Amino acid sequence: MLYLSKEFAKELTDSINSSTQSIVVCSAYIKSKALLSLLASVKSDVKLKVVTRWCKGDLIFGASDLEVYEICAEKGWAFGIDLNLHGKLFLIDDANVFLGSANLTQKGLHIGLAGNHEFGTRIPAGQADIKKINDFIDAEVTWMNDSLYDLIKSEVQKSKNKESLEMSTSWSKVIDAALNKPIEFLWVQELVFSTPSKLLRLNLDEAREAHDFDLLGLNLDDISEESLKRSFKRTRLYGWLRSLVAHESLSFGGVTARLHDAILDDPKPYRVDIKNYNQILFEWAEFVDDTFEISQPNYSQVLSLKSE
C-alpha cells in the first residue's frame, strides 16, 4: 500500500513501537529531535542499528545533527556512516520494510512541524530483502566509536567557526580514510549508462543521459572533459573500479565477471547487459587517463591502475 506523509509516519511509528527483536534505520539525513520522537517507545531489549550519511556539509549546514551519535551511544544503539547513502529504509524485526522519500527529520516525518509532501510504502521482508540489507550494512557501513566521533565533531566545529566555508565541506584525509570502506557492492542505478562522448553532447531527453546527469551531479553551465572527470571520480563506481585493479590487472572479461558479482539488484541484469555496462565503463576508464590505462596484448583489453 502507498502511504502519504502523515499516514506513512503513523504506520512506521506503530510498527516500531510494536517491535520485539530488531530495528534497522537508514536515512541520509537524521535530526536528533526526530530520532528521539520516532524511537521514544522502543523496548529496551530491541537491538537497533542507525545508519546515516554524514557528509561534512550535512553537519555544517544542519541537515543532520552531531547529537544523533551521542543519543545512540547513550542508549546502546549501533551508529554507522555510509557517505554515499541516499536511501530511506526501516527494517522492523526482519519482517517489514518501510521505504519512502522521507528522511528522519521533523519535516520529513511530520514531527511537530508542518511537513514535506512525502510518499512511502511497507512491504513484507523476504529472505532476499534481508540479505541485501545485511550485505549493504556489512560492506558499506563504518561503525562509529568515541574517538572517531571526537575527530568529526572537532572538524565540524572548526569549519563552522570559519568566516568562509570555501573548501571546508570535504573531510580531512584522516577522517575520509576512516569513513571510506572498500566498495564491494553496487546497484545498477550506480552505474553509468552513457559514454563520456555522449555526455559532452548532452541530451536530457535521452533517459540514459538524464540518469548520468543526475548520478554525476553535473552542472548545465559546466559540461566539459574536466568536469566529467571530476564528477566521475566522486562516484562509488569509480571507487569500486579503482579498488578492483589496485593490485592486479584485469581483462575485459574479468571486470565483467566481477561487475556481475558486485551487483546487488535481484534479479540481476542479464550477462549481456552487464557486458554492455562494462563496455561503457571501459570507455570511462580510458577517459580518466590519469588513473587507469588500457592495453590490448592479445584479443582482450586489459585494465590497469597507473603507477602513482
C-alpha positions as CSV (number, residue, x, y, z in Angstrom):
1,M,0.0,0.0,0.0
2,L,1.1,3.5,-0.8
3,Y,1.0,6.0,2.2
4,L,1.1,9.7,2.1
5,S,3.1,11.9,4.5
6,K,1.4,11.5,8.0
7,E,0.0,8.1,7.1
8,F,3.5,6.8,6.5
9,A,4.8,8.3,9.7
10,K,1.9,6.7,11.7
11,E,2.4,3.3,10.2
12,L,6.1,3.4,10.8
13,T,5.8,4.6,14.4
14,D,3.2,1.9,15.2
15,S,5.4,-0.8,13.7
16,I,8.5,0.5,15.6
17,N,6.6,0.6,18.9
18,S,5.5,-3.0,18.5
19,S,8.9,-4.2,17.6
20,T,10.2,-7.0,19.8
21,Q,13.5,-8.0,18.2
22,S,15.4,-5.6,16.0
23,I,15.2,-2.3,14.0
24,V,17.5,-1.0,11.2
25,V,17.2,2.7,10.4
26,C,18.8,4.0,7.2
27,S,18.3,7.7,6.4
28,A,20.5,10.1,4.5
29,Y,19.6,12.9,7.0
30,I,18.8,12.4,10.7
31,K,17.9,15.1,13.1
32,S,18.1,14.5,16.9
33,K,14.6,15.6,17.8
34,A,13.1,13.4,15.1
35,L,15.2,10.4,16.2
36,L,14.1,10.8,19.8
37,S,10.5,11.2,18.8
38,L,10.3,8.3,16.4
39,L,12.2,5.9,18.7
40,A,10.8,7.1,22.1
41,S,8.8,3.9,22.8
42,V,11.3,1.3,21.6
43,K,11.6,-1.5,24.0
44,S,14.9,-1.7,25.9
45,D,15.8,-5.2,24.6
46,V,15.3,-4.4,20.9
47,K,18.6,-4.3,19.0
48,L,18.8,-1.1,17.0
49,K,21.2,0.0,14.2
50,V,21.1,3.6,12.9
51,V,22.9,4.4,9.6
52,T,23.2,7.8,8.1
53,R,25.3,9.7,5.5
54,W,27.1,12.3,7.5
55,C,28.9,14.1,4.7
56,K,30.7,17.0,6.3
57,G,28.4,19.6,4.6
58,D,25.3,17.7,6.1
59,L,26.6,18.5,9.6
60,I,27.9,22.0,8.9
61,F,24.7,23.2,7.4
62,G,22.4,21.4,9.8
63,A,20.8,18.8,7.5
64,S,21.9,16.2,10.2
65,D,22.8,16.6,13.8
66,L,26.0,15.5,15.6
67,E,24.0,14.8,18.7
68,V,22.4,11.8,17.0
69,Y,25.6,9.7,17.7
70,E,25.5,10.8,21.4
71,I,21.9,9.7,21.7
72,C,22.7,6.3,20.1
73,A,25.8,5.8,22.3
74,E,23.8,6.6,25.4
75,K,21.1,4.1,24.6
76,G,23.4,1.4,23.4
77,W,22.3,1.6,19.7
78,A,24.8,1.0,17.0
79,F,25.5,4.1,14.8
80,G,27.1,3.9,11.4
81,I,28.0,6.1,8.5
82,D,27.9,5.5,4.7
83,L,29.0,8.6,2.9
84,N,27.1,7.6,-0.2
85,L,23.7,6.8,1.4
86,H,20.8,8.5,-0.2
87,G,18.0,6.0,0.6
88,K,15.5,6.0,3.4
89,L,14.7,2.5,4.8
90,F,13.4,1.0,8.0
91,L,13.6,-2.8,8.7
92,I,11.4,-3.9,11.6
93,D,12.0,-7.4,13.2
94,D,13.2,-8.8,9.8
95,A,9.5,-8.8,8.9
96,N,8.6,-5.5,7.4
97,V,10.5,-3.0,5.3
98,F,9.3,0.6,5.1
99,L,10.6,2.6,2.1
100,G,9.9,6.1,1.2
101,S,11.1,9.6,0.3
102,A,11.1,10.9,3.9
103,N,14.3,11.5,5.8
104,L,14.3,11.0,9.6
105,T,13.7,14.7,10.2
106,Q,10.8,16.7,11.7
107,K,9.7,17.9,8.3
108,G,10.2,14.5,6.7
109,L,8.0,12.6,9.2
110,H,5.7,15.5,10.2
111,I,7.0,15.6,13.8
112,G,5.9,18.8,15.5
113,L,6.2,20.8,12.2
114,A,4.3,21.3,9.0
115,G,6.0,18.6,7.0
116,N,7.1,17.9,3.4
117,H,4.8,16.1,1.0
118,E,6.3,12.6,1.1
119,F,5.4,9.1,-0.1
120,G,6.1,5.7,1.4
121,T,5.2,2.1,1.4
122,R,5.5,-1.0,3.6
123,I,6.4,-4.4,2.1
124,P,6.9,-7.8,3.7
125,A,10.6,-8.5,4.2
126,G,11.7,-11.7,2.3
127,Q,14.9,-13.5,2.9
128,A,16.4,-11.9,-0.3
129,D,15.5,-8.5,1.0
130,I,17.0,-9.1,4.4
131,K,20.2,-10.4,2.8
132,K,20.5,-7.3,0.6
133,I,20.2,-5.1,3.6
134,N,22.7,-7.1,5.7
135,D,25.1,-7.2,2.7
136,F,24.9,-3.4,2.4
137,I,25.5,-2.9,6.1
138,D,28.4,-5.3,6.2
139,A,30.1,-3.9,3.1
140,E,29.4,-0.2,3.2
141,V,28.8,1.0,6.8
142,T,31.6,2.3,9.1
143,W,30.6,2.0,12.7
144,M,31.2,5.0,14.9
145,N,33.3,5.0,18.1
146,D,34.0,7.8,20.5
147,S,37.5,8.6,19.2
148,L,36.3,8.9,15.6
149,Y,33.3,10.9,16.7
150,D,35.6,13.3,18.6
151,L,37.6,13.9,15.4
152,I,34.5,14.5,13.4
153,K,32.9,16.8,16.0
154,S,36.1,18.9,16.3
155,E,36.5,19.3,12.5
156,V,32.8,20.3,12.0
157,Q,33.1,22.9,14.8
158,K,36.2,24.4,13.3
159,S,34.6,24.6,9.9
160,K,31.5,26.3,11.4
161,N,33.8,28.9,13.1
162,K,35.5,29.9,9.9
163,E,34.3,33.1,8.2
164,S,34.5,31.4,4.8
165,L,33.3,27.8,4.3
166,E,35.1,27.6,0.9
167,M,36.8,24.2,0.6
168,S,35.7,23.2,4.1
169,T,32.9,20.7,3.1
170,S,35.3,17.8,2.5
171,W,36.6,15.6,5.3
172,S,40.2,15.7,6.2
173,K,42.3,12.8,4.9
174,V,42.3,11.2,8.3
175,I,38.5,11.1,8.6
176,D,38.0,10.4,4.9
177,A,40.2,7.3,5.2
178,A,38.4,6.1,8.3
179,L,34.9,6.5,6.7
180,N,35.6,5.1,3.3
181,K,35.5,1.4,3.2
182,P,36.5,-0.6,0.1
183,I,33.4,-0.7,-2.2
184,E,32.3,-4.3,-2.8
185,F,28.7,-3.9,-4.0
186,L,26.9,-1.7,-6.4
187,W,23.3,-1.1,-7.6
188,V,22.6,-0.9,-11.3
189,Q,21.4,2.7,-10.7
190,E,25.0,3.5,-9.6
191,L,26.4,2.5,-13.0
192,V,27.0,5.0,-15.8
193,F,24.7,4.4,-18.7
194,S,26.3,6.7,-21.3
195,T,29.8,7.2,-22.6
196,P,31.8,10.4,-21.9
197,S,31.4,11.5,-25.5
198,K,27.6,11.2,-25.2
199,L,27.5,13.4,-22.2
200,L,29.7,16.0,-23.8
201,R,26.9,16.4,-26.3
202,L,24.3,16.1,-23.5
203,N,20.6,15.4,-24.5
204,L,18.4,15.3,-21.4
205,D,15.5,14.0,-23.4
206,E,17.5,10.7,-23.5
207,A,16.7,8.8,-20.3
208,R,20.2,7.2,-20.0
209,E,21.9,10.6,-20.3
210,A,19.5,12.1,-17.9
211,H,20.3,9.3,-15.4
212,D,24.0,10.0,-15.7
213,F,23.5,13.8,-15.4
214,D,21.9,13.1,-12.0
215,L,24.3,10.4,-11.0
216,L,27.3,12.6,-11.7
217,G,25.8,15.8,-10.3
218,L,26.6,17.7,-13.4
219,N,26.0,21.4,-13.9
220,L,24.5,22.5,-17.2
221,D,26.8,25.6,-17.2
222,D,29.9,23.5,-16.9
223,I,29.9,20.4,-19.2
224,S,33.5,19.8,-20.1
225,E,36.0,17.0,-20.1
226,E,37.5,18.2,-16.8
227,S,34.1,18.5,-15.1
228,L,33.1,15.0,-16.3
229,K,36.4,13.6,-15.0
230,R,36.0,15.3,-11.6
231,S,32.4,14.1,-11.3
232,F,33.1,10.5,-12.3
233,K,35.9,10.3,-9.7
234,R,33.3,11.2,-7.0
235,T,31.1,8.1,-7.8
236,R,31.0,4.8,-6.0
237,L,31.5,3.2,-9.4
238,Y,34.9,4.9,-9.8
239,G,35.9,3.8,-6.2
240,W,34.9,0.2,-6.9
241,L,36.8,0.1,-10.2
242,R,39.9,1.7,-8.7
243,S,39.9,-0.8,-5.8
244,L,39.3,-3.7,-8.2
245,V,42.5,-3.1,-10.2
246,A,44.6,-1.7,-7.3
247,H,46.7,-4.8,-7.0
248,E,46.2,-6.7,-10.3
249,S,45.4,-6.0,-13.9
250,L,42.1,-7.5,-15.3
251,S,40.9,-8.4,-18.7
252,F,37.6,-7.1,-20.0
253,G,36.0,-10.4,-19.3
254,G,37.5,-10.4,-15.8
255,V,36.0,-7.0,-15.0
256,T,32.7,-8.1,-16.5
257,A,32.6,-11.1,-14.2
258,R,33.5,-9.0,-11.1
259,L,30.9,-6.4,-12.0
260,H,28.2,-9.1,-12.3
261,D,29.1,-10.4,-8.9
262,A,29.0,-6.9,-7.4
263,I,25.5,-6.0,-8.5
264,L,23.0,-6.3,-5.6
265,D,19.8,-6.0,-7.7
266,D,17.6,-9.0,-7.7
267,P,17.1,-10.2,-10.3
268,K,20.5,-9.2,-11.7
269,P,20.7,-7.8,-15.2
270,Y,21.3,-10.3,-18.0
271,R,25.0,-11.0,-18.6
272,V,24.8,-9.4,-22.0
273,D,23.5,-6.2,-20.2
274,I,26.4,-6.4,-17.7
275,K,28.8,-6.7,-20.7
276,N,27.3,-3.6,-22.2
277,Y,27.6,-1.7,-18.9
278,N,31.2,-2.8,-18.7
279,Q,32.0,-1.6,-22.3
280,I,30.8,1.9,-21.2
281,L,32.8,1.6,-18.0
282,F,36.0,0.8,-20.0
283,E,35.4,4.0,-22.1
284,W,35.2,5.9,-18.8
285,A,38.4,4.3,-17.6
286,E,40.1,5.3,-20.9
287,F,38.7,8.8,-20.5
288,V,40.1,9.1,-16.9
289,D,43.6,8.6,-18.2
290,D,45.4,9.9,-15.1
291,T,44.1,6.9,-13.1
292,F,43.7,4.0,-15.5
293,E,45.5,2.6,-18.5
294,I,44.1,0.1,-21.0
295,S,46.3,-2.2,-23.1
296,Q,45.4,-4.9,-25.6
297,P,48.2,-7.5,-25.6
298,N,46.1,-10.2,-27.4
299,Y,42.4,-10.0,-28.3
300,S,41.1,-8.7,-25.0
301,Q,41.5,-5.3,-23.4
302,V,43.3,-5.3,-20.1
303,L,42.7,-2.6,-17.4
304,S,45.4,-1.5,-15.0
305,L,45.9,1.2,-12.4
306,K,48.5,3.7,-13.3
307,S,51.5,3.9,-11.1
308,E,51.4,6.9,-8.7
